[in-house]
Amino acid sequence: MIAAITKISGHAPTLAWHTDTALPDSELVIIPGGFSHGDYLRAGAIAARAPVMKAVAQAAENGVRILGVCNGFQTLTESGLLPGALMRNAGLTFVCKEVKLQIANNQNPFTQLYQEGEIIRCPVAHHDGNYFADAKTLERIEGEGQVAFRYAEGSNPNGSLNDIAGIFNARGNVLGMMPHPENLVEPAHSGIDGKRLFQGALDLLEVEPA
């Protein structure tokens, strides 16, 4: 994630540790993947209670853009910053492969450089990516356009309800997603489909042709 942000923005990101109680002034806060605390209890459950998450919640309240990828998505749901929960994959096995994603809502800074309905490639690597929400919550996030990405073309790797791969909060400044866009941002990765997400989130809106 650090390498992707540095390459795309031209600046190395400022790092925060889980025991920090404050964040530097930022336009984008990213909680990356990585099996925090060994995924004990539930994936993201301990990380959601780390001191730094109070600062993340305050940043979200202040309108700062927050991105959680994979374990970061799990942490955002466990902390209550996003609705729903990430459960064990339907097949009960770790999944590591490339999937197809469909852009469900491009009326958001994170997705503004994609076309609605566009299909992109993106890698996944997780054991607990099965998105679940109760019927009332699911109806609300669907009705209010909070679904950002869906697994497309039968590529749902984990059993997520409605093929949900990523969601926004109601305000639209917090995005959680299970796939790893940072792993597809340069030709050395065999594609750059993930690059536009970061360019949009950072308002780097002049993009070069794919």
Backbone bond lengths (Angstrom), bond angles and torsions (degrees), N, CA, C in turn:
res aa  C-N    CA-C-N  psi(-1)  N-CA   C-N-CA  omega(-1)  CA-C   N-CA-C  phi
1 M - - - 1.455 - - 1.529 110.72 -
2 I 1.332 116.23 -42.47 1.462 120.49 178.51 1.521 110.24 -60.23
3 A 1.332 116.58 -44.90 1.461 120.65 -179.57 1.522 111.30 -63.71
4 A 1.328 116.81 -40.21 1.468 120.55 -178.83 1.523 110.77 -64.99
5 I 1.330 117.08 -47.28 1.462 120.57 -179.64 1.522 110.74 -63.17
6 T 1.325 116.73 -41.41 1.463 120.60 -179.68 1.512 110.89 -63.54
7 K 1.324 116.54 -43.26 1.459 120.45 -178.61 1.528 111.48 -67.03
8 I 1.325 116.90 -41.74 1.459 121.13 -174.76 1.533 112.00 -75.43
9 S 1.329 116.44 -42.39 1.467 120.04 -174.89 1.514 113.86 -92.76
10 G 1.337 116.01 -20.86 1.460 119.85 -175.18 1.519 113.19 83.35
11 H 1.340 116.80 5.72 1.470 121.31 -179.30 1.520 109.23 -135.95
12 A 1.332 116.10 136.89 1.458 119.47 175.85 1.523 109.67 -71.87
13 P 1.317 118.48 136.76 1.468 119.78 179.72 1.527 111.69 -71.28
14 T 1.312 115.90 153.03 1.460 121.41 171.93 1.521 108.07 -79.54
15 L 1.324 116.76 133.87 1.463 120.77 -175.45 1.525 111.33 -97.91
16 A 1.320 115.89 144.41 1.457 122.65 174.85 1.529 108.78 -122.70
17 W 1.315 117.08 144.41 1.460 123.05 -179.25 1.524 109.34 -100.96
18 H 1.317 116.97 156.34 1.465 119.63 -173.11 1.525 112.75 -65.58
19 T 1.332 117.88 -20.14 1.463 120.09 178.55 1.532 112.82 -90.06
20 D 1.338 117.41 -4.11 1.460 119.99 177.72 1.530 109.80 -65.26
21 T 1.328 115.35 150.57 1.465 119.59 179.14 1.520 112.24 -112.91
22 A 1.328 116.83 2.31 1.463 121.41 178.43 1.513 109.06 -146.02
23 L 1.322 116.06 155.78 1.453 122.43 177.14 1.520 109.29 -116.15
24 P 1.335 117.62 148.80 1.462 119.28 172.88 1.522 110.12 -69.15
25 D 1.322 116.56 158.51 1.459 119.71 175.40 1.522 108.86 -57.69
26 S 1.331 116.77 126.53 1.458 121.44 -174.44 1.514 110.16 -144.72
27 E 1.330 116.04 153.02 1.454 120.23 172.00 1.522 110.98 -94.77
28 L 1.336 116.32 -15.60 1.462 121.26 -179.37 1.516 109.11 -148.69
29 V 1.320 116.86 128.59 1.463 122.93 174.93 1.521 107.51 -113.91
30 I 1.323 117.19 128.96 1.461 121.46 -177.57 1.528 109.86 -119.40
31 I 1.322 115.86 129.24 1.464 122.25 171.02 1.530 105.81 -105.09
32 P 1.325 118.15 108.07 1.465 120.48 -173.55 1.521 112.44 -81.62
33 G 1.314 115.43 175.58 1.456 121.42 174.85 1.513 110.44 -77.35
34 G 1.344 115.50 174.10 1.447 117.34 174.28 1.517 117.61 141.54
35 F 1.320 120.68 19.52 1.472 121.63 172.81 1.524 111.72 55.19
36 S 1.335 116.36 55.66 1.459 120.61 -177.83 1.524 111.46 -59.24
37 H 1.339 115.51 136.77 1.466 122.60 177.38 1.529 111.68 55.35
38 G 1.337 116.38 29.63 1.454 120.39 177.74 1.511 114.76 68.80
39 D 1.342 117.24 10.78 1.466 122.16 -176.78 1.530 112.22 57.89
40 Y 1.343 116.69 29.13 1.463 119.27 175.77 1.521 110.30 -65.75
41 L 1.293 117.42 157.49 1.466 126.56 -173.25 1.518 108.98 66.19
42 R 1.331 117.20 -82.29 1.467 123.92 172.53 1.521 106.43 -144.01
43 A 1.317 115.81 155.24 1.459 119.21 179.94 1.523 109.90 -58.63
44 G 1.327 116.84 121.85 1.452 122.46 178.09 1.511 115.01 86.15
45 A 1.335 118.39 -6.90 1.471 120.60 -173.49 1.523 112.38 -67.09
46 I 1.322 117.81 -41.80 1.465 120.14 179.90 1.525 109.72 -74.74
47 A 1.325 116.98 -42.32 1.465 120.37 179.09 1.526 111.10 -58.75
48 A 1.330 116.89 -35.69 1.465 120.86 -179.13 1.516 112.08 -63.51
49 R 1.329 116.88 -19.36 1.461 121.57 -179.07 1.524 112.23 -105.17
50 A 1.317 117.31 10.05 1.463 121.78 176.66 1.526 109.60 -69.07
51 P 1.330 117.88 149.12 1.470 120.76 -179.66 1.517 113.97 -52.58
52 V 1.330 117.29 -38.06 1.467 119.60 -175.51 1.519 112.53 -64.96
53 M 1.339 118.22 -21.79 1.458 119.83 -176.43 1.525 112.50 -68.94
54 K 1.326 118.27 -23.90 1.464 119.32 173.71 1.523 110.12 -64.68
55 A 1.335 115.55 -38.66 1.462 119.88 177.60 1.519 110.80 -69.64
56 V 1.331 117.05 -36.40 1.467 120.74 177.38 1.530 109.92 -64.62
57 A 1.322 116.66 -43.46 1.465 120.62 178.75 1.526 110.68 -62.30
58 Q 1.323 116.78 -39.82 1.462 120.11 179.04 1.528 110.50 -67.29
59 A 1.339 116.64 -39.12 1.462 120.02 176.93 1.523 110.73 -62.07
60 A 1.320 116.53 -41.96 1.465 120.16 177.63 1.519 110.90 -62.52
61 E 1.325 116.73 -42.34 1.457 121.66 178.12 1.530 110.98 -61.31
62 N 1.326 115.96 -32.63 1.471 121.11 -179.68 1.531 112.71 -82.84
63 G 1.327 116.46 -0.47 1.460 119.91 177.03 1.504 115.76 94.45
64 V 1.338 117.93 3.22 1.462 121.12 177.19 1.525 108.96 -66.02
65 R 1.315 117.21 142.30 1.463 120.98 177.31 1.527 109.89 -75.15
66 I 1.320 115.46 131.23 1.460 122.97 -178.70 1.519 108.20 -121.98
67 L 1.325 117.05 129.70 1.465 122.45 177.33 1.519 109.00 -122.58
68 G 1.327 116.94 125.53 1.459 121.87 173.82 1.517 109.42 -118.71
69 V 1.324 117.01 123.02 1.461 122.49 -178.21 1.526 109.53 -112.11
70 C 1.318 116.41 127.71 1.465 123.65 176.02 1.535 109.73 58.72
71 N 1.338 119.19 -108.79 1.460 120.04 177.91 1.521 111.04 -60.69
72 G 1.336 116.44 -27.61 1.460 120.00 174.28 1.518 112.02 -65.30
73 F 1.328 117.70 -38.05 1.470 122.56 175.56 1.523 109.36 -63.66
74 Q 1.326 115.98 -45.77 1.458 120.29 178.55 1.536 110.73 -59.24
75 T 1.331 116.27 -41.40 1.462 121.15 179.58 1.527 111.31 -64.53
76 L 1.327 116.86 -38.83 1.466 120.65 179.24 1.528 112.10 -66.46
77 T 1.330 117.42 -37.61 1.464 118.69 177.08 1.523 110.56 -72.21
78 E 1.329 117.06 -40.56 1.465 120.12 -179.57 1.528 111.87 -65.76
79 S 1.326 116.83 -28.05 1.465 120.57 -179.93 1.527 112.04 -86.94
80 G 1.326 117.61 -7.40 1.451 121.49 -179.95 1.516 114.37 85.63
81 L 1.326 117.66 5.38 1.460 120.25 178.14 1.523 112.04 -77.39
82 L 1.328 116.96 -18.03 1.464 122.75 173.01 1.520 108.66 -134.06
83 P 1.327 117.39 148.77 1.473 119.78 -179.51 1.527 111.92 -79.05
84 G 1.327 115.00 160.18 1.458 120.27 175.47 1.519 112.21 89.67
85 A 1.325 115.00 -169.35 1.466 121.49 -178.22 1.522 109.17 -150.97
86 L 1.331 115.34 156.18 1.463 121.44 174.76 1.515 108.22 -107.75
87 M 1.329 116.53 118.82 1.454 122.40 -177.07 1.529 109.85 -106.92
88 R 1.330 115.22 176.75 1.468 120.26 177.12 1.519 109.99 -56.89
89 N 1.329 115.56 143.28 1.454 119.97 175.94 1.530 109.81 -54.47
90 A 1.315 115.89 146.46 1.466 120.65 -177.44 1.517 111.81 -56.39
91 G 1.331 117.04 -34.88 1.460 120.45 179.94 1.511 113.77 -84.53
92 L 1.356 117.27 -1.14 1.472 123.76 177.87 1.514 112.80 60.40
93 T 1.329 116.70 26.12 1.455 120.77 177.80 1.524 109.69 -131.42
94 F 1.325 115.50 155.74 1.454 121.43 174.27 1.522 109.06 -68.14
95 V 1.323 117.12 136.61 1.458 122.47 -178.45 1.522 109.05 -118.21
96 C 1.312 117.00 127.82 1.467 122.36 178.63 1.523 107.60 -138.66
97 K 1.335 116.16 102.72 1.449 120.36 -177.88 1.519 109.65 -167.41
98 E 1.308 116.88 176.90 1.455 120.94 174.91 1.526 109.06 -93.24
99 V 1.337 115.74 140.78 1.461 120.93 177.90 1.523 109.45 -125.91
100 K 1.313 115.33 171.28 1.459 122.25 173.61 1.524 108.49 -101.88
101 L 1.324 115.99 133.59 1.454 121.29 177.05 1.516 109.82 -116.68
102 Q 1.318 116.18 140.77 1.458 121.45 173.13 1.527 108.79 -107.96
103 I 1.332 115.57 133.29 1.458 120.65 177.89 1.524 108.06 -75.10
104 A 1.336 116.26 112.50 1.469 120.72 -176.90 1.520 112.09 -88.15
105 N 1.330 117.44 -26.48 1.465 121.49 -178.62 1.520 108.41 -150.22
106 N 1.316 116.83 114.27 1.471 119.79 178.67 1.529 112.18 -105.46
107 Q 1.324 117.38 13.07 1.462 121.66 179.22 1.532 109.98 -92.33
108 N 1.317 115.62 54.24 1.452 122.32 -174.52 1.524 108.00 -156.55
109 P 1.326 119.10 146.11 1.461 119.28 179.89 1.530 114.11 -54.66
110 F 1.325 117.54 -37.87 1.465 119.86 -178.36 1.529 111.88 -63.80
111 T 1.322 117.44 -33.02 1.467 120.99 -173.09 1.527 113.19 -115.55
112 Q 1.327 117.07 8.95 1.457 120.47 -171.94 1.530 114.50 -65.11
113 L 1.315 117.63 -19.43 1.465 120.04 -178.76 1.529 112.54 -94.89
114 Y 1.322 116.53 5.57 1.459 121.73 172.93 1.530 109.10 -105.64
115 Q 1.319 115.46 161.65 1.457 121.07 172.65 1.523 109.29 -92.13
116 E 1.329 117.48 138.57 1.456 119.53 176.43 1.520 109.68 -60.43
117 G 1.321 116.42 131.68 1.448 121.57 -176.94 1.514 113.87 88.36
118 E 1.329 117.92 -9.25 1.467 121.73 -179.56 1.524 110.10 -62.70
119 I 1.315 116.29 142.66 1.462 122.41 176.28 1.515 108.88 -103.20
120 I 1.321 116.87 126.29 1.460 121.72 178.33 1.520 109.81 -125.31
121 R 1.315 115.16 164.80 1.464 121.65 175.59 1.523 109.17 -94.10
122 C 1.332 117.05 149.25 1.462 120.40 175.42 1.531 109.54 -164.08
123 P 1.329 118.10 136.81 1.467 120.17 177.77 1.527 111.63 -78.14
124 V 1.323 115.55 152.27 1.463 122.16 170.13 1.519 108.96 -126.53
125 A 1.338 115.83 154.44 1.466 121.28 176.48 1.530 106.95 -158.95
126 H 1.333 116.32 92.44 1.463 118.97 -176.03 1.525 111.75 -158.83
127 H 1.313 114.44 161.57 1.462 122.53 176.31 1.529 111.02 -113.00
128 D 1.339 116.24 -22.43 1.460 121.64 -175.36 1.536 109.14 -128.16
129 G 1.314 116.11 68.38 1.461 119.93 -176.55 1.510 114.51 -118.07
130 N 1.313 116.24 13.26 1.464 122.96 -175.05 1.530 108.99 -81.16
131 Y 1.339 117.56 97.60 1.461 120.56 -174.78 1.522 111.05 -71.75
132 F 1.340 114.34 130.82 1.464 120.83 179.85 1.520 109.64 -135.27
133 A 1.322 116.68 141.91 1.459 123.07 170.46 1.523 107.05 -148.48
134 D 1.329 117.17 152.01 1.459 119.34 177.02 1.525 109.55 -65.92
135 A 1.318 115.97 164.86 1.466 120.87 -172.04 1.524 112.32 -58.56
136 K 1.330 117.19 -40.88 1.468 120.71 -178.99 1.522 111.05 -65.65
137 T 1.335 116.54 -43.84 1.469 120.51 179.17 1.518 110.55 -65.90
138 L 1.321 116.23 -41.98 1.459 120.03 -179.55 1.523 110.68 -62.54
139 E 1.318 116.77 -42.44 1.464 120.57 178.15 1.532 110.56 -62.29
140 R 1.328 116.71 -38.64 1.460 120.15 -178.61 1.520 111.70 -68.37
141 I 1.325 117.74 -47.45 1.468 118.56 -176.97 1.526 111.26 -69.18
142 E 1.331 116.80 -31.38 1.463 119.50 175.94 1.531 109.71 -69.45
143 G 1.323 116.48 -45.10 1.454 120.52 -176.42 1.508 114.07 -69.40
144 E 1.339 116.95 -27.73 1.455 121.29 -177.54 1.528 113.35 -99.26
145 G 1.328 116.44 11.33 1.461 120.03 175.24 1.510 114.59 70.01
146 Q 1.331 117.33 28.63 1.454 119.89 -178.63 1.527 113.72 -85.57
147 V 1.318 117.95 -6.39 1.465 119.60 175.79 1.524 108.09 -80.19
148 A 1.309 116.56 120.81 1.469 122.07 -178.56 1.522 111.80 -91.53
149 F 1.331 116.20 -45.18 1.469 122.10 -176.47 1.523 109.83 -136.03
150 R 1.331 115.16 146.73 1.458 121.59 170.52 1.525 109.06 -126.07
151 Y 1.324 115.93 149.47 1.455 120.18 170.10 1.523 107.63 -69.06
152 A 1.319 116.83 130.53 1.462 121.82 -172.58 1.522 111.31 -112.83
153 E 1.310 113.97 160.86 1.471 122.26 171.69 1.527 112.56 54.49
154 G 1.336 115.73 40.97 1.462 119.97 176.80 1.512 114.84 70.39
155 S 1.357 117.42 21.13 1.467 119.80 -175.06 1.524 113.60 -96.76
156 N 1.353 118.04 10.87 1.465 120.82 178.85 1.532 109.43 -56.48
157 P 1.344 117.77 114.06 1.467 119.71 -173.06 1.518 114.38 -92.73
158 N 1.345 117.60 -2.23 1.459 118.56 -168.52 1.522 115.61 -140.31
159 G 1.341 118.30 -4.98 1.454 121.58 -179.88 1.509 115.16 89.85
160 S 1.324 118.96 10.88 1.463 122.24 -178.50 1.522 111.96 -51.51
161 L 1.323 116.75 137.73 1.455 121.57 177.09 1.528 110.09 -58.67
162 N 1.321 115.81 138.36 1.470 122.51 178.15 1.526 112.55 54.70
163 D 1.329 116.57 23.32 1.476 121.97 179.91 1.526 112.10 59.47
164 I 1.326 118.05 28.13 1.465 121.58 -176.26 1.524 110.73 -71.46
165 A 1.335 115.10 126.05 1.468 121.79 178.68 1.520 112.01 -111.68
166 G 1.339 117.40 -18.20 1.457 120.74 -179.52 1.516 110.46 -165.89
167 I 1.343 116.34 145.86 1.458 120.96 -178.54 1.520 111.22 -136.68
168 F 1.338 115.33 155.71 1.459 123.31 171.19 1.531 109.57 -98.40
169 N 1.317 115.96 160.03 1.461 119.31 165.52 1.521 108.91 -77.13
170 A 1.317 117.46 173.90 1.469 120.60 -176.46 1.519 111.86 -61.93
171 R 1.311 117.19 -34.11 1.465 121.48 -179.17 1.521 111.95 -76.18
172 G 1.336 117.05 -25.65 1.456 121.11 177.52 1.509 115.63 92.55
173 N 1.327 118.49 4.14 1.461 119.91 -179.61 1.522 113.74 -101.81
174 V 1.336 116.96 -0.33 1.465 121.29 176.30 1.531 108.25 -120.11
175 L 1.320 116.31 127.47 1.465 122.37 178.53 1.514 109.28 -125.33
176 G 1.327 116.19 128.92 1.456 121.69 170.78 1.514 109.12 -119.04
177 M 1.329 116.37 137.25 1.461 120.63 179.80 1.519 109.69 -148.57
178 M 1.338 116.44 144.20 1.458 120.15 178.53 1.527 112.93 -80.42
179 P 1.326 121.06 -40.79 1.466 120.26 178.75 1.528 111.96 -64.90
180 H 1.329 115.75 161.04 1.461 123.42 -174.20 1.532 111.45 -107.31
181 P 1.333 119.27 88.41 1.463 119.93 179.23 1.522 113.00 -64.82
182 E 1.342 117.26 -25.90 1.468 120.26 -179.41 1.521 112.78 -66.68
183 N 1.330 116.50 -14.85 1.464 120.66 179.76 1.522 112.99 -93.46
184 L 1.340 116.49 10.71 1.462 119.58 176.89 1.534 108.26 -145.94
185 V 1.352 115.37 66.60 1.463 119.89 -175.88 1.526 113.54 -126.02
186 E 1.326 118.38 2.08 1.461 120.53 179.37 1.526 109.44 -151.72
187 P 1.333 116.77 156.64 1.465 119.67 -176.90 1.525 113.98 -55.31
188 A 1.324 117.55 -28.79 1.467 119.89 178.53 1.521 111.72 -63.25
189 H 1.324 116.39 -21.04 1.467 121.30 176.42 1.528 111.82 -86.72
190 S 1.303 117.57 -1.29 1.468 126.35 -177.20 1.519 112.36 81.09
191 G 1.331 117.11 14.12 1.458 119.39 177.40 1.513 111.26 170.54
192 I 1.337 115.97 166.09 1.463 120.36 -178.39 1.534 111.59 -129.18
193 D 1.322 117.68 27.27 1.464 120.41 -176.52 1.525 113.02 -62.78
194 G 1.340 117.59 -26.06 1.457 119.63 -179.75 1.514 114.10 -83.09
195 K 1.317 117.19 -13.65 1.467 121.11 -172.01 1.518 113.01 -64.24
196 R 1.323 116.86 -38.73 1.461 119.81 -175.16 1.523 112.68 -65.53
197 L 1.323 117.62 -26.29 1.458 119.37 177.71 1.526 110.08 -61.59
198 F 1.323 117.14 -46.00 1.455 120.95 -179.23 1.522 111.53 -71.41
199 Q 1.324 116.28 -37.08 1.462 119.06 177.14 1.523 110.77 -62.87
200 G 1.329 116.91 -40.68 1.451 120.42 177.79 1.514 111.96 -66.74
201 A 1.333 116.47 -44.27 1.461 121.02 -178.50 1.519 111.89 -63.36
202 L 1.325 116.42 -31.32 1.466 121.74 -179.36 1.522 112.05 -97.35
203 D 1.329 116.91 5.78 1.460 122.52 -179.34 1.522 112.63 58.50
204 L 1.327 115.48 34.86 1.471 121.12 173.29 1.521 106.30 -94.33
205 L 1.329 116.29 79.37 1.455 121.12 -162.04 1.526 114.43 -88.26
206 E 1.322 118.43 -8.26 1.457 119.86 175.76 1.522 107.76 -92.31
207 V 1.315 115.57 103.45 1.462 119.81 -174.97 1.516 109.66 -108.36
208 E 1.339 114.39 146.40 1.450 119.63 177.64 1.519 109.57 -80.01
209 P 1.336 118.68 157.42 1.454 120.99 178.51 1.515 111.21 -59.31
210 A 1.322 116.56 146.04 1.459 120.87 178.42 1.512 110.53 -65.09
